[in-house]
Amino acid sequence: MKLLRISKIFNNTFLLFSFLGISCIPANALVEGRLGNVDASITLRGEYDSRVFGISSASFQGAKSSSSSLIVADELKSEDDFIISFSPALHFSKKLKWFSFSGTAGVNLVQYIKNKDKSYTQPITTFSIDFDETLSKNKRVSNNAKIRFDATFDLGQSVGASILEQDLISYTYFVAGANVRYNHSPKFGVGGGTSYNLKHYQSGSTQTRVYQDISTLPLSAQAYYIYSEKLDFYTDYTFSRTKDDQRGSATLTDSSSHSISFGAQGDYSSKLSGNAKLGYSVQNFDNEFVSKQDNLITSIGVNWKLNSKTSFGFNLDRSFSPSAQGFSTFSTMGRASANHRLLEDLSAQVYLSAGNVKYTYPPSGSTARDSSSLNQYGLGFNLMKQFSNRISATTGYDYSFVDRSMENYGRHVLHADITGRF
């Protein structure tokens, strides 16, 4: 009975959102033709963020009163805010022999209630090519050939608080990537891929650090041992080159890295699946005054299905990451989650997370911080409601606690959204 009452409350909570979000979409919005299929979606989201700039109260007040802050003090109205976003989009799909084409074009209109100057309009543009649906269906091998191929293009805008930068950041991004795999025999395969990523920053920092536009180009190669139809063991080598637009600057953004790892992917058993790899990475900086860095790297994402209603997930990532503010980070992030279907149309997720970030700064310049590392801990929950085949909604709460050598603080985020797709 309690679950039924929860479901009824959830329905009533989103009734108004449902009317506003989907009443403007005609019933015949779905188009099917020789050139492809087109359907529409609308998402309406409301959110409360207690630290919308991702920094402590002391840092926020310091940025408001400091003349060295790169953000005009008038733009810093409040450290917390209510945020409303409205996201209409069109989705295209086309099947042509072995190839599947899909894309999305839309816009995300975001309004900050207190910090009105931070409101923005964010384009949504993606396009992907999938060979024989191996990407969309998460298959390792094509039905029609020994080749697996996919390509992705994405152009858009990202705005949000960053734990690595400790700031509210805004940048336009462009991503173009492709991956290919060839199974030479029933037991051996090879693959490779690349993904060019460009970030163009628009907003200033709440601190004295300046953001530089940054580009990253990784090149990777893999060799696979096909243990079974559902499980691969593999080795991966990746070379990555990162540059910023301030050539010759004394930062650590300009760098290159080499990494090699060994792992397994697929279904380990009838209940356990995912991808897990362990490796070693070396980070070389163009700055001659900073020595290279090396460390063990890890990427784990596994899911254990307990039964038809309950599953558990675990993610762990250890990796180097350059910053557009001129420093380098090595982060260790872990997350454990549980998913449970409460009713046929109502499911829930809870999670716990923890992470550590270590910073490396150049010997000179204005990129240094008052802390060389930080720890972050988080927990949260989400409720997902499926009203129909076309309408779904989510609500949830996230809490994170940031612990630095000079200060510590918490952050609360409450959110609710509804999506209609036709």
C-alpha positions as CSV (number, residue, x, y, z in Angstrom):
1,M,0.0,0.0,0.0
2,K,2.9,2.4,0.8
3,L,4.3,1.8,-2.7
4,L,0.9,2.6,-4.3
5,R,0.6,5.8,-2.3
6,I,4.1,6.8,-3.5
7,S,3.1,6.1,-7.1
8,K,-0.1,8.2,-6.6
9,I,1.9,11.1,-5.1
10,F,4.4,10.9,-7.9
11,N,1.6,11.1,-10.5
12,N,0.0,14.2,-8.8
13,T,3.4,15.9,-8.5
14,F,4.1,15.8,-12.2
15,L,0.5,16.4,-13.5
16,L,1.1,20.1,-14.1
17,F,4.6,19.5,-15.6
18,S,2.9,16.9,-18.0
19,F,0.3,19.5,-19.1
20,L,2.8,22.2,-19.8
21,G,5.5,20.0,-21.3
22,I,3.5,18.0,-23.8
23,S,0.3,19.7,-24.6
24,C,1.9,21.7,-27.4
25,I,3.0,18.6,-29.3
26,P,0.5,17.3,-31.9
27,A,-0.4,13.7,-31.9
28,N,0.9,13.2,-35.4
29,A,4.4,14.6,-34.7
30,L,5.9,11.2,-35.6
31,V,7.0,11.2,-39.3
32,E,7.9,8.1,-41.2
33,G,9.2,8.4,-44.8
34,R,11.7,7.2,-47.3
35,L,14.2,9.7,-46.1
36,G,14.0,8.5,-42.5
37,N,11.9,8.7,-39.3
38,V,11.5,11.9,-37.3
39,D,10.1,12.2,-33.8
40,A,10.0,15.0,-31.3
41,S,10.7,15.2,-27.6
42,I,10.2,17.8,-24.9
43,T,11.8,17.8,-21.4
44,L,10.9,20.2,-18.6
45,R,13.2,20.3,-15.6
46,G,13.2,22.1,-12.3
47,E,16.2,22.1,-10.0
48,Y,17.4,23.7,-6.7
49,D,21.2,23.9,-6.3
50,S,22.6,25.1,-2.9
51,R,26.0,25.9,-4.4
52,V,25.4,26.7,-8.1
53,F,29.0,28.0,-8.5
54,G,30.4,24.9,-6.9
55,I,32.5,26.8,-4.3
56,S,32.2,27.5,-0.5
57,S,30.4,30.4,1.0
58,A,33.7,32.0,1.9
59,S,35.1,31.7,-1.6
60,F,31.8,33.1,-3.1
61,Q,31.9,36.1,-0.8
62,G,35.6,36.6,-1.6
63,A,34.9,36.6,-5.3
64,K,32.1,39.2,-4.9
65,S,34.4,41.6,-3.0
66,S,37.7,40.9,-4.7
67,S,38.8,43.1,-7.6
68,S,40.9,40.2,-9.0
69,S,37.9,38.0,-9.7
70,L,37.4,37.6,-13.5
71,I,33.6,37.6,-13.1
72,V,31.9,40.9,-12.6
73,A,30.6,41.1,-9.0
74,D,27.1,42.1,-10.3
75,E,26.8,38.7,-11.9
76,L,27.3,36.9,-8.5
77,K,23.8,37.5,-7.1
78,S,23.5,34.3,-4.9
79,E,25.4,31.2,-4.1
80,D,22.2,29.1,-4.4
81,D,19.6,29.2,-7.1
82,F,16.5,27.7,-8.7
83,I,17.0,26.6,-12.3
84,I,14.3,25.9,-14.8
85,S,15.1,24.3,-18.2
86,F,13.0,23.6,-21.2
87,S,14.4,21.3,-24.0
88,P,12.5,20.6,-27.2
89,A,14.3,18.5,-29.8
90,L,13.8,16.6,-33.0
91,H,15.3,13.1,-33.5
92,F,16.2,11.5,-36.8
93,S,16.9,7.9,-37.7
94,K,17.5,6.1,-40.9
95,K,18.4,2.5,-41.7
96,L,20.3,2.0,-45.0
97,K,21.5,-1.6,-45.6
98,W,24.1,-2.3,-43.0
99,F,24.3,1.3,-41.7
100,S,22.1,3.1,-39.2
101,F,22.1,6.9,-39.1
102,S,20.7,8.9,-36.1
103,G,20.8,12.4,-35.0
104,T,19.3,15.0,-32.7
105,A,18.7,18.7,-33.2
106,G,17.2,20.9,-30.5
107,V,17.8,23.6,-27.9
108,N,18.0,23.8,-24.1
109,L,16.6,27.0,-22.6
110,V,17.9,27.5,-19.1
111,Q,16.7,30.2,-16.7
112,Y,18.5,31.0,-13.4
113,I,16.0,32.6,-11.1
114,K,18.4,34.5,-8.8
115,N,21.6,34.7,-10.9
116,K,19.7,35.8,-14.0
117,D,22.9,36.8,-15.9
118,K,23.9,33.1,-15.9
119,S,20.9,32.1,-17.9
120,Y,21.7,30.6,-21.3
121,T,20.5,28.9,-24.4
122,Q,22.3,25.7,-25.2
123,P,22.1,24.0,-28.6
124,I,21.6,20.2,-28.9
125,T,23.2,18.7,-32.0
126,T,24.4,15.1,-32.3
127,F,24.9,12.7,-35.2
128,S,26.1,9.1,-35.3
129,I,26.7,6.3,-37.8
130,D,26.4,2.7,-36.6
131,F,27.4,-0.3,-38.7
132,D,24.7,-3.0,-38.5
133,E,23.4,-1.6,-35.2
134,T,26.4,-3.0,-33.3
135,L,26.7,0.3,-31.3
136,S,23.0,0.8,-30.4
137,K,22.5,-2.9,-29.4
138,N,25.9,-3.0,-27.6
139,K,27.1,-5.9,-29.8
140,R,30.7,-6.9,-30.3
141,V,30.3,-8.5,-33.7
142,S,28.1,-7.5,-36.7
143,N,25.5,-10.0,-38.0
144,N,26.6,-9.5,-41.6
145,A,30.4,-9.2,-41.3
146,K,33.3,-9.4,-39.0
147,I,33.4,-5.6,-38.7
148,R,32.1,-3.3,-35.9
149,F,32.1,0.4,-36.8
150,D,30.6,3.5,-35.3
151,A,31.1,7.3,-35.7
152,T,29.8,10.2,-33.6
153,F,29.7,13.9,-34.1
154,D,28.5,16.3,-31.3
155,L,28.4,20.1,-31.2
156,G,26.9,21.9,-28.2
157,Q,27.2,23.9,-25.0
158,S,28.1,22.8,-21.5
159,V,27.4,24.8,-18.4
160,G,27.8,23.6,-14.8
161,A,29.8,23.4,-11.6
162,S,33.0,21.4,-11.9
163,I,34.7,19.5,-9.0
164,L,38.0,19.6,-10.8
165,E,37.9,23.3,-11.6
166,Q,36.0,24.3,-8.4
167,D,34.0,26.8,-10.5
168,L,30.9,27.3,-12.6
169,I,32.2,26.8,-16.1
170,S,30.8,27.4,-19.5
171,Y,32.2,26.2,-22.8
172,T,31.2,25.3,-26.4
173,Y,32.4,21.8,-27.3
174,F,32.9,19.9,-30.5
175,V,33.5,16.1,-30.6
176,A,34.2,13.9,-33.6
177,G,35.1,10.3,-33.1
178,A,35.2,6.9,-34.8
179,N,35.8,3.3,-33.7
180,V,36.4,0.2,-35.7
181,R,36.9,-3.5,-34.8
182,Y,37.8,-6.4,-37.1
183,N,37.6,-10.0,-35.9
184,H,40.3,-11.8,-37.9
185,S,39.3,-15.2,-36.6
186,P,36.9,-16.8,-34.1
187,K,39.5,-16.2,-31.3
188,F,41.4,-13.0,-32.4
189,G,40.4,-9.4,-33.2
190,V,41.9,-6.0,-33.5
191,G,40.5,-2.5,-33.3
192,G,41.3,1.2,-33.1
193,G,39.7,4.6,-32.5
194,T,40.0,8.3,-32.1
195,S,37.9,11.2,-30.7
196,Y,38.8,14.8,-31.3
197,N,37.5,17.1,-28.5
198,L,37.6,20.9,-28.6
199,K,36.4,23.2,-25.8
200,H,35.9,26.9,-26.3
201,Y,35.4,28.7,-22.9
202,Q,33.1,31.8,-22.6
203,S,32.9,32.7,-19.0
204,G,35.5,34.1,-16.6
205,S,36.5,32.4,-13.4
206,T,35.4,33.3,-9.9
207,Q,39.2,33.3,-9.1
208,T,42.2,34.9,-10.8
209,R,42.8,31.9,-13.1
210,V,42.1,32.4,-16.8
211,Y,40.5,29.6,-18.9
212,Q,42.2,28.8,-22.2
213,D,40.6,27.0,-25.0
214,I,41.7,23.3,-25.0
215,S,41.8,20.5,-27.5
216,T,42.5,16.8,-27.0
217,L,43.2,14.1,-29.6
218,P,43.5,10.5,-28.4
219,L,44.6,7.6,-30.7
220,S,44.0,4.1,-29.5
221,A,44.6,0.5,-30.7
222,Q,43.3,-2.7,-29.2
223,A,44.0,-6.5,-29.6
224,Y,41.2,-8.9,-28.5
225,Y,41.2,-12.5,-27.4
226,I,37.7,-13.8,-27.9
227,Y,37.1,-16.1,-25.0
228,S,33.5,-16.8,-25.9
229,E,30.6,-15.2,-27.8
230,K,29.9,-13.0,-24.9
231,L,33.3,-12.3,-23.3
232,D,36.6,-10.6,-24.6
233,F,40.0,-10.2,-23.0
234,Y,41.9,-7.4,-24.5
235,T,44.9,-5.0,-24.3
236,D,44.7,-1.3,-25.2
237,Y,47.4,1.3,-26.0
238,T,46.4,4.9,-26.1
239,F,48.4,8.0,-27.1
240,S,46.8,11.4,-26.3
241,R,47.9,14.9,-27.2
242,T,46.4,18.0,-25.4
243,K,47.0,21.7,-26.4
244,D,45.6,25.0,-25.3
245,D,45.4,28.2,-27.5
246,Q,48.1,30.1,-25.5
247,R,51.1,28.7,-27.3
248,G,54.4,28.9,-25.4
249,S,52.7,29.6,-22.1
250,A,54.1,28.2,-18.8
251,T,51.1,25.9,-18.1
252,L,50.7,22.2,-17.9
253,T,47.8,22.0,-20.4
254,D,50.2,21.3,-23.3
255,S,51.0,17.7,-22.7
256,S,51.0,14.2,-24.1
257,S,50.4,10.8,-22.5
258,H,51.0,7.1,-23.2
259,S,48.9,4.4,-21.5
260,I,48.7,0.7,-21.8
261,S,46.0,-1.4,-20.1
262,F,44.7,-5.0,-19.9
263,G,41.0,-5.8,-19.4
264,A,37.9,-7.9,-20.0
265,Q,34.5,-6.8,-21.4
266,G,31.2,-8.5,-21.9
267,D,29.2,-11.0,-19.8
268,Y,31.3,-12.6,-17.1
269,S,28.4,-14.8,-16.0
270,S,24.6,-14.8,-16.3
271,K,24.4,-12.1,-13.6
272,L,27.7,-10.1,-14.0
273,S,28.6,-8.0,-17.0
274,G,30.6,-4.9,-17.9
275,N,34.1,-3.7,-18.6
276,A,37.1,-3.7,-16.3
277,K,40.7,-2.7,-17.1
278,L,43.9,-2.0,-15.3
279,G,46.9,-0.2,-16.7
280,Y,49.8,2.2,-16.5
281,S,50.0,5.8,-17.8
282,V,52.8,8.3,-18.2
283,Q,52.1,12.0,-18.5
284,N,54.7,14.2,-20.3
285,F,54.4,18.0,-20.0
286,D,55.8,20.5,-22.6
287,N,56.8,22.7,-19.6
288,E,60.5,21.8,-19.2
289,F,60.4,22.7,-15.5
290,V,57.9,20.0,-14.5
291,S,58.9,16.4,-14.5
292,K,56.8,13.7,-16.1
293,Q,54.2,11.9,-14.0
294,D,53.2,8.2,-14.0
295,N,50.6,6.2,-12.1
296,L,48.4,3.1,-12.2
297,I,45.1,3.8,-14.1
298,T,41.8,1.9,-13.8
299,S,38.5,1.9,-15.5
300,I,35.8,-0.4,-14.1
301,G,32.1,-0.4,-14.9
302,V,30.3,-3.5,-13.9
303,N,26.7,-4.5,-13.2
304,W,25.4,-7.4,-11.1
305,K,21.8,-8.5,-11.7
306,L,20.4,-10.0,-8.5
307,N,17.0,-10.8,-10.0
308,S,14.4,-9.4,-12.4
309,K,13.8,-6.4,-10.1
310,T,17.1,-5.6,-8.5
311,S,20.6,-4.9,-9.8
312,F,23.8,-3.4,-8.4
313,G,26.4,-1.3,-10.2
314,F,30.0,-0.3,-9.4
315,N,32.2,2.2,-11.2
316,L,35.8,3.1,-10.5
317,D,38.1,5.5,-12.6
318,R,41.7,6.5,-12.0
319,S,43.1,8.8,-14.6
320,F,45.1,12.0,-15.5
321,S,43.2,15.0,-16.8
322,P,44.5,18.4,-18.0
323,S,42.7,21.6,-17.0
324,A,41.9,24.6,-19.1
325,Q,43.2,26.7,-16.2
326,G,46.8,25.5,-16.8
327,F,47.3,22.7,-14.2
328,S,47.0,18.9,-14.3
329,T,45.0,16.5,-12.1
330,F,45.0,12.9,-11.2
331,S,41.7,11.8,-9.9
332,T,40.3,8.6,-8.3
333,M,36.5,8.4,-8.5
334,G,34.3,5.5,-7.2
335,R,30.6,5.0,-7.2
336,A,28.3,2.1,-6.0
337,S,24.6,2.1,-6.9
338,A,21.5,-0.1,-6.4
339,N,18.5,-0.2,-8.8
340,H,15.2,-1.6,-7.8
341,R,11.8,-1.8,-9.6
342,L,9.2,-0.9,-7.0
343,L,6.2,-1.3,-9.3
344,E,5.7,-2.1,-12.9
345,D,6.0,1.6,-13.8
346,L,8.0,2.9,-10.8
347,S,11.7,2.3,-10.1
348,A,14.3,3.7,-7.8
349,Q,18.1,4.1,-7.6
350,V,20.4,5.0,-4.7
351,Y,24.1,5.6,-4.8
352,L,27.2,6.3,-2.7
353,S,30.3,7.9,-4.2
354,A,33.8,9.0,-3.1
355,G,36.7,10.5,-4.8
356,N,40.1,12.1,-4.5
357,V,41.8,14.7,-6.8
358,K,45.5,15.6,-6.7
359,Y,46.6,18.8,-8.4
360,T,50.0,19.5,-10.1
361,Y,50.8,23.2,-10.8
362,P,53.4,24.9,-12.9
363,P,56.3,26.5,-10.9
364,S,55.1,30.0,-11.9
365,G,52.0,31.8,-12.9
366,S,48.5,32.4,-11.4
367,T,47.2,28.8,-11.6
368,A,48.2,27.7,-8.1
369,R,45.6,27.0,-5.4
370,D,45.5,27.0,-1.7
371,S,45.1,23.2,-1.7
372,S,47.0,20.5,-3.6
373,S,44.2,18.0,-3.3
374,L,40.6,17.5,-2.3
375,N,38.3,14.7,-1.3
376,Q,34.6,14.4,-2.3
377,Y,31.9,12.2,-0.9
378,G,28.4,11.9,-2.2
379,L,25.1,10.2,-1.9
380,G,21.7,10.4,-3.6
381,F,18.6,8.8,-4.8
382,N,16.3,9.0,-7.9
383,L,12.7,7.9,-8.6
384,M,11.8,7.1,-12.2
385,K,8.1,6.9,-13.2
386,Q,6.9,5.6,-16.6
387,F,3.5,7.2,-17.2
388,S,3.1,5.6,-20.7
389,N,5.2,4.6,-23.6
390,R,5.6,8.3,-24.4
391,I,5.8,10.0,-21.1
392,S,8.3,9.5,-18.3
393,A,9.4,11.5,-15.2
394,T,12.3,11.5,-12.7
395,T,12.8,13.2,-9.4
396,G,15.7,13.0,-7.0
397,Y,18.2,14.4,-4.5
398,D,22.0,14.6,-4.5
399,Y,24.3,15.6,-1.7
400,S,28.1,16.0,-2.0
401,F,30.7,17.0,0.6
402,V,34.0,18.6,-0.5
403,D,36.9,18.4,1.9
404,R,40.0,20.6,1.1
405,S,43.0,21.4,3.3
406,M,41.7,25.0,3.8
407,E,37.9,24.4,4.0
408,N,35.1,21.9,3.7
409,Y,31.5,22.4,2.6
410,G,28.4,20.5,1.4
411,R,26.2,20.9,-1.6
412,H,22.5,20.0,-2.0
413,V,20.7,19.5,-5.3
414,L,17.0,18.7,-5.7
415,H,15.6,18.1,-9.2
416,A,12.5,16.9,-11.0
417,D,11.9,16.5,-14.7
418,I,9.3,15.1,-17.2
419,T,9.9,14.0,-20.8
420,G,7.5,13.4,-23.6
421,R,8.5,11.8,-26.8
422,F,6.3,11.5,-29.9
